[in-house]
Amino acid sequence: MKIEIRGAEKLSFREKQVVALKEMGKGTDEIAKTLKVSASTVATLYNRARSKGYEVVIVLPGDILGVFGGEDSDEE
């Protein structure tokens, strides 16, 4: 899986970190611990990033979804 942040050039380094971790399903407390900042800082960074407007795109290879044939395919 690959995460692409469109509009990332608008975000600070820390905002990118928070957005990436949020999109990976991490909670605010976990992100705070990982980045060694407070939970309120994480919330501020995330809200600031959202206000700058970005779009997250998750790119999944087709074989993971089972839509491009292969040995496990049900197609004949």
Stockholm file with secondary structure:
# STOCKHOLM 1.0

chainA/1-76         MKIEIRGAEKLSFREKQVVALKEMGKGTDEIAKTLKVSASTVATLYNRARSKGYEVVIVLPGDILGVFGGEDSDEE
#=GR chainA/1-76 SS CEEEEETGGGSCHHHHHHHHHHHTTCCHHHHHHHHTSCHHHHHHHHHHHHHHCCEEEEECCHHHHTCSCCTTCCCC
#=GC SS_cons        CEEEEETGGGSCHHHHHHHHHHHTTCCHHHHHHHHTSCHHHHHHHHHHHHHHCCEEEEECCHHHHTCSCCTTCCCC
//
